[in-house]
Amino acid sequence: MPSRPRTGLISGYVLRVIREQQGYTQEETAERLQVSPDTIAGWETGRRPLTAVPVGQMLRHRHRLMQMGTPAALLQALERALEADVLLAAVLDEDTPVEESPLGTVVMQRELGEVLAWPLNGVPPQSVRNLPSPARPRRGPAPPGPALTHDERRVFFTQMRRTAEHARGRGKFLLRRQALYLSGYDTTPDAAEWLAHQQRTAHPDDWLTRWLNARSVAAVSARHGDRDRMAHFIDTALQDDAGQAANLNYWAYWVGEMRTPELSDDFIADREPRPWPGDRLLTHLVQGLAPEHGYVNLNIHSVWSLIQVRPNLLRFGTAARALRDRLPIMLDSRELSSRSRRELESIRYAIRLAEA
């Protein structure tokens, strides 16, 4: 068990990625940021957490990273990593009361969710995933990403279960939902059964909470390879106007179509979609149109729903072209449900109309 929570694990690794992508040594980076080489080494390992740097000083470092030519996507990844480190440290601190957990303060979006999940599942966030090899070869072995120790993983998932089990009642559902979402990355043998038990013992008294609970359980089950729950969710929760609107609102916020942070899930129940463009969401969903993708049936249904309310998305853009190119591959797959196949045929017909 860690003596105290590490607070700079993810942001330190992102700083290392930035430095290596720019081709700088630790000494050269220290000179550019006007700190000592030992400080850079401490930041990158988390021994001296970046989260402890005062805000004004951190902004000066950010400006200097800009002057070094750091891509905007990596600077944004660093910001999300700092936020993720604060959340991670709060979870690893076993003395933090459940009701004070920062996980319940804001609805997470993909950029933060992917960075926070990085040390849990080993999958880099999109901003880091496809970077070229470092400009300079690394000196000796280096970790492929930020990683929790065995004890830290145990504490993390124990705390997530504790949080989910205690965060019940009015005003606590967001905290419970996001704790369950992170619990879905637990690979221990009893994780799936524990998550199923959480669904069976949840008795929400309002439509939105029931809908989100069903979606969360379906998503976690799909992540564990069980597609039946997701198929049931689509068949039962997405077949009326309220469910369709909630699904698109959820996705649009998750991928960043909505730029203003939401402090509760209430916006998901809005029946009329907000005036978000939709191209970012279409791009995200098309990337998930792969037979082996755990969410493939949900992604197909969501694309089908999206073009009902944003038909102009099919008239232009790289996402529309990628969708058109992906359809033959998807229709050749034998792993799709009959409903997904019908929706793909409908999408193909809509594309033909848009191109006519």
SEDREN-35248 format. One record per residue (C-alpha): residue number from 1; residue in one letter; x, y, z. Coordinates in pm, whole numbers, plus 50000, padded with zeros to 5 digits. Layout:
BEGIN
 num residuo     x     y     z
 NUM       a     X     Y     Z
...
END
This chain:
BEGIN
 num residuo     x     y     z
   1       m 50000 50000 50000
   2       p 50144 50340 49908
   3       s 50245 50557 50204
   4       r 50097 50859 50032
   5       p 49918 50902 49699
   6       r 50130 50986 49399
   7       t 50007 51310 49247
   8       g 50205 51361 48926
   9       l 50208 51022 48757
  10       i 50019 51106 48436
  11       s 50120 51470 48386
  12       g 50485 51379 48439
  13       y 50466 51116 48168
  14       v 50296 51359 47928
  15       l 50573 51612 47993
  16       r 50823 51342 47903
  17       v 50633 51274 47579
  18       i 50639 51646 47496
  19       r 51012 51669 47559
  20       e 51092 51361 47352
  21       q 50869 51469 47065
  22       q 51055 51800 47049
  23       g 51391 51620 47056
  24       y 51518 51781 47376
  25       t 51722 51624 47654
  26       q 51623 51683 48015
  27       e 51911 51928 48043
  28       e 51800 52125 47737
  29       t 51440 52130 47857
  30       a 51553 52251 48199
  31       e 51739 52538 48034
  32       r 51435 52635 47825
  33       l 51198 52621 48123
  34       q 51454 52788 48352
  35       v 51459 52512 48612
  36       s 51718 52254 48716
  37       p 51764 51920 48534
  38       d 51678 51744 48859
  39       t 51344 51927 48860
  40       i 51265 51800 48509
  41       a 51361 51446 48612
  42       g 51146 51478 48924
  43       w 50846 51602 48724
  44       e 50872 51324 48468
  45       t 50884 51049 48730
  46       g 50624 51208 48957
  47       r 50880 51239 49236
  48       r 50819 51614 49218
  49       p 50455 51632 49103
  50       l 50362 51895 48847
  51       t 50034 51933 49033
  52       a 50229 52100 49316
  53       v 50359 52378 49087
  54       p 50178 52710 49153
  55       v 49930 52813 48884
  56       g 50118 53125 48774
  57       q 50445 52935 48742
  58       m 50271 52654 48552
  59       l 50133 52908 48303
  60       r 50483 53043 48244
  61       h 50606 52689 48180
  62       r 50318 52638 47938
  63       h 50412 52953 47745
  64       r 50771 52835 47721
  65       l 50654 52495 47597
  66       m 50462 52683 47328
  67       q 50779 52869 47231
  68       m 50952 52531 47202
  69       g 50699 52436 46933
  70       t 50485 52197 47137
  71       p 50171 52098 46940
  72       a 49844 52232 47080
  73       a 49706 51878 47117
  74       l 49991 51783 47352
  75       l 49953 52101 47554
  76       q 49586 52018 47596
  77       a 49679 51661 47692
  78       l 49907 51804 47961
  79       e 49620 52012 48101
  80       r 49391 51709 48111
  81       a 49672 51503 48268
  82       l 49710 51755 48550
  83       e 49337 51732 48616
  84       a 49346 51353 48597
  85       d 49634 51342 48845
  86       v 49430 51540 49096
  87       l 49140 51296 49058
  88       l 49371 50995 49076
  89       a 49542 51120 49392
  90       a 49205 51182 49558
  91       v 49097 50824 49483
  92       l 49425 50678 49611
  93       d 49392 50876 49934
  94       e 49197 50633 50149
  95       d 49124 50906 50404
  96       t 48915 51111 50157
  97       p 48544 51084 50254
  98       v 48320 50957 49974
  99       e 48107 51271 49979
 100       e 48417 51485 49916
 101       s 48533 51292 49610
 102       p 48602 51529 49317
 103       l 48469 51260 49081
 104       g 48119 51389 49148
 105       t 48182 51755 49071
 106       v 48168 51761 48689
 107       v 48052 51531 48410
 108       m 48367 51390 48249
 109       q 48434 51423 47878
 110       r 48641 51191 47661
 111       e 48965 51393 47677
 112       l 48973 51365 48056
 113       g 48824 51016 48069
 114       e 49086 50871 47833
 115       v 49375 51032 48021
 116       l 49243 50914 48359
 117       a 49196 50560 48226
 118       w 49547 50549 48076
 119       p 49725 50406 48385
 120       l 49432 50166 48432
 121       n 49408 50009 48086
 122       g 49742 50100 47926
 123       v 49569 50269 47628
 124       p 49714 50614 47548
 125       p 49468 50898 47488
 126       q 49398 50995 47129
 127       s 49636 51293 47145
 128       v 49928 51061 47227
 129       r 49824 50738 47055
 130       n 49966 50791 46705
 131       l 50270 51006 46773
 132       p 50589 50928 46578
 133       s 50890 50775 46749
 134       p 51089 51017 46968
 135       a 51323 51247 46778
 136       r 51611 51111 46988
 137       p 51646 50746 47096
 138       r 51572 50686 47461
 139       r 51854 50605 47700
 140       g 51781 50254 47819
 141       p 51440 50101 47892
 142       a 51146 50332 47950
 143       p 50788 50261 48058
 144       p 50534 50263 47771
 145       g 50299 50481 47973
 146       p 50202 50590 48324
 147       a 50136 50279 48531
 148       l 50002 50216 48878
 149       t 50178 49968 49102
 150       h 49994 49650 49200
 151       d 49909 49799 49540
 152       e 49790 50126 49386
 153       r 49559 49939 49147
 154       r 49415 49746 49438
 155       v 49356 50064 49638
 156       f 49210 50243 49335
 157       f 48948 49981 49254
 158       t 48868 49919 49622
 159       q 48802 50291 49658
 160       m 48589 50296 49343
 161       r 48374 50014 49476
 162       r 48345 50185 49813
 163       t 48248 50509 49643
 164       a 47986 50347 49419
 165       e 47832 50156 49707
 166       h 47806 50462 49931
 167       a 47710 50721 49669
 168       r 47338 50654 49670
 169       g 47045 50886 49702
 170       r 46951 51223 49559
 171       g 47238 51433 49430
 172       k 47492 51149 49436
 173       f 47418 50967 49111
 174       l 47687 51142 48906
 175       l 47952 51034 49158
 176       r 47816 50679 49158
 177       r 47794 50661 48779
 178       q 48150 50781 48724
 179       a 48282 50549 48995
 180       l 48108 50259 48819
 181       y 48255 50373 48486
 182       l 48608 50361 48626
 183       s 48536 50032 48803
 184       g 48478 49886 48459
 185       y 48855 49887 48403
 186       d 48904 49642 48689
 187       t 49031 49310 48552
 188       t 49003 49106 48871
 189       p 48787 48789 48840
 190       d 48494 48917 49045
 191       a 48467 49259 48879
 192       a 48195 49168 48628
 193       e 47978 49003 48892
 194       w 48020 49299 49127
 195       l 47911 49538 48851
 196       a 47610 49319 48772
 197       h 47519 49318 49142
 198       q 47533 49698 49145
 199       q 47276 49705 48867
 200       r 47047 49457 49039
 201       t 47051 49651 49365
 202       a 47000 49994 49205
 203       h 46641 50117 49213
 204       p 46643 50470 49066
 205       d 46314 50655 49089
 206       d 46345 50877 48781
 207       w 46372 50810 48408
 208       l 46713 50970 48346
 209       t 46884 50786 48631
 210       r 46738 50454 48514
 211       w 46849 50529 48157
 212       l 47203 50623 48258
 213       n 47231 50325 48491
 214       a 47131 50092 48209
 215       r 47378 50256 47971
 216       s 47664 50238 48218
 217       v 47611 49868 48285
 218       a 47576 49794 47912
 219       a 47895 49987 47834
 220       v 48097 49812 48103
 221       s 47962 49472 47995
 222       a 48059 49545 47633
 223       r 48407 49641 47751
 224       h 48428 49298 47914
 225       g 48319 49126 47591
 226       d 47947 49081 47667
 227       r 47749 49240 47381
 228       d 47410 49104 47485
 229       r 47352 49371 47748
 230       m 47432 49643 47496
 231       a 47191 49490 47244
 232       h 46922 49483 47515
 233       f 46994 49847 47602
 234       i 46957 49954 47239
 235       d 46636 49754 47195
 236       t 46471 49885 47512
 237       a 46619 50227 47594
 238       l 46685 50383 47253
 239       q 46363 50311 47070
 240       d 46165 50626 47157
 241       d 46231 50997 47110
 242       a 46348 51048 47468
 243       g 46601 50766 47448
 244       q 46730 50876 47107
 245       a 46780 51235 47227
 246       a 46951 51123 47547
 247       n 47188 50900 47351
 248       l 47295 51182 47118
 249       n 47323 51432 47403
 250       y 47543 51189 47595
 251       w 47771 51122 47297
 252       a 47791 51487 47191
 253       y 47904 51597 47536
 254       w 48147 51305 47571
 255       v 48335 51386 47249
 256       g 48344 51762 47312
 257       e 48072 51893 47081
 258       m 47947 52081 47386
 259       r 48228 52301 47510
 260       t 48077 52415 47842
 261       p 48135 52171 48132
 262       e 47819 52031 48287
 263       l 47792 51989 48663
 264       s 47512 51733 48649
 265       d 47364 51481 48406
 266       d 47037 51674 48368
 267       f 47126 51808 48021
 268       i 47116 51453 47884
 269       a 46735 51448 47924
 270       d 46684 51749 47693
 271       r 46441 51634 47422
 272       e 46565 51884 47163
 273       p 46933 51838 47065
 274       r 47139 52148 47136
 275       p 47291 52332 46837
 276       w 47619 52140 46829
 277       p 47765 52083 46479
 278       g 47794 51703 46481
 279       d 48104 51653 46268
 280       r 48321 51567 46568
 281       l 48065 51316 46688
 282       l 48032 51157 46343
 283       t 48410 51123 46321
 284       h 48423 50952 46660
 285       l 48140 50711 46580
 286       v 48279 50618 46239
 287       q 48611 50529 46402
 288       g 48416 50277 46608
 289       l 48257 50109 46307
 290       a 48462 49791 46324
 291       p 48314 49441 46367
 292       e 48544 49368 46661
 293       h 48462 49692 46845
 294       g 48272 49623 47168
 295       y 48038 49918 47107
 296       v 47989 49851 46734
 297       n 47611 49804 46751
 298       l 47570 50116 46964
 299       n 47795 50310 46727
 300       i 47591 50200 46425
 301       h 47265 50294 46593
 302       s 47409 50628 46702
 303       v 47526 50711 46348
 304       w 47181 50619 46220
 305       s 47021 50849 46483
 306       l 47267 51129 46421
 307       i 47196 51157 46050
 308       q 46825 51175 46125
 309       v 46880 51508 46304
 310       r 47194 51624 46116
 311       p 47143 51501 45756
 312       n 47378 51767 45619
 313       l 47670 51581 45778
 314       l 47655 51339 45484
 315       r 47714 51610 45224
 316       f 48075 51696 45301
 317       g 48375 51627 45522
 318       t 48624 51351 45583
 319       a 48392 51176 45831
 320       a 48122 51138 45565
 321       r 48373 50993 45320
 322       a 48510 50757 45585
 323       l 48156 50644 45664
 324       r 48087 50573 45297
 325       d 48410 50373 45267
 326       r 48346 50178 45587
 327       l 47995 50059 45494
 328       p 48093 49771 45260
 329       i 48327 49628 45524
 330       m 48061 49647 45791
 331       l 47787 49496 45574
 332       d 48014 49201 45498
 333       s 48050 49122 45867
 334       r 47855 48831 46014
 335       e 47883 48959 46370
 336       l 47620 49234 46343
 337       s 47266 49213 46472
 338       s 46981 49221 46224
 339       r 46885 49564 46355
 340       s 47237 49699 46295
 341       r 47234 49558 45942
 342       r 46903 49731 45865
 343       e 47038 50058 46002
 344       l 47352 50030 45789
 345       e 47138 49979 45481
 346       s 46938 50287 45577
 347       i 47260 50486 45620
 348       r 47383 50371 45279
 349       y 47055 50483 45121
 350       a 47083 50823 45295
 351       i 47436 50864 45158
 352       r 47314 50793 44806
 353       l 47043 51056 44842
 354       a 47296 51309 44975
 355       e 47530 51246 44683
 356       a 47259 51258 44417
END
